[in-house]
């Protein structure tokens, strides 16, 4: 079984997600105490996909996150660099156009998508500034980005409890439900090392995005960052 290190070598991260693919959605549901469903609903609202729009769903994994956009009538492309995740997704929803791709070198032309979104995946990209620039490149002028990622709880006592949960409770819980529990030790460490809400907003601006804003979910355990590509 593979566990990626915090330098996030792409082959290690991809292999780690290949290992957890079969039970990935179930494990996330258990470890988030069901909150991941609510978070994904908030992502769908923020993206606000419309019929005939083109949506790129990065780090889509098995495609669970892509389904709300398809149901809204948009043409959604689930993209991930874990072949194992894509295979599991293809078995469940073969009609979706699953695409293998690296977020730092996207296999799409300029100005293609009306919206680009990534949920719980940007944190796993080795050069996430390059990924933000690539997402900007493939988005049409006037289009939008929505990032859903673990972040930093805003209330100090809650942040302390949350950090304790990540490092002490999450790995044992993962051992009970995941096919690769060591991967969730990496997950906990990567969440602690991730930039806070204002810092990520600045990185979005640095990649060319305008009208950048964020909204905290579950007290800042998760943050939704949004931005636009100027026309």
JOPEGI-V550890 format. One line per field, one symbol per residue. ss: DSSP state (h for helix, s for strand, l for the rest). phi: phi as a letter, one per 20 degrees, with the letter a starting at -180 (. if undefined). psi: psi as a letter, one per 20 degrees, with the letter a starting at -180 (. if undefined). A space follows every 10 residues. Layout:
ss->???
phi->???
psi->???
This chain:
ss->lllllllllh hhhhhhhhhh hhhhhhhhhh hlllhhhhhh hhhhhhhlll lllsssssll lllhhhhhhh hlllssssss llhhhhhhhh hhllllllss lsllslllll llsssssssl lhhhlllhhh hhhhhhhhss ssssssssss lllllhhhhh hhhhhhhhhh hhhhhhhlll lhhhhhhhhh hhhlllhhhh hhhhhhllls ssssssshhh lsssssssll l
phi->.dcfefelfg fffffffgfe gfdfffffff felnfgffff fffgffflfd gmfdcddelf lengfegfff ffneeddfcb deffffffff fecfffegce aefebfecff ledfbccbdl cffeefdfff fffffffeef gnfcccddbg bdgeeggfff fffffgedef gfffffcefb fffefggfff ffefffgfff gfffffeofd lfbbcedlmn gccddcacdf f
psi->qppqriilpg hggghghghj ghkggggggg hjkihhgggh hhggghhlpq piqppooqli cijgihghhg hijqopoppq johgghgghh hhmiiqmppp qphimplqrq lgqhqpqppk hhhjpgnigh ghhghggipq piaqqppoqq boqhogghhg gghggghghg ghhhhhiqim hhhigggghh ghiqqaghgh ghhghhjiqr lprqpqqljj hqqopqrqpq .
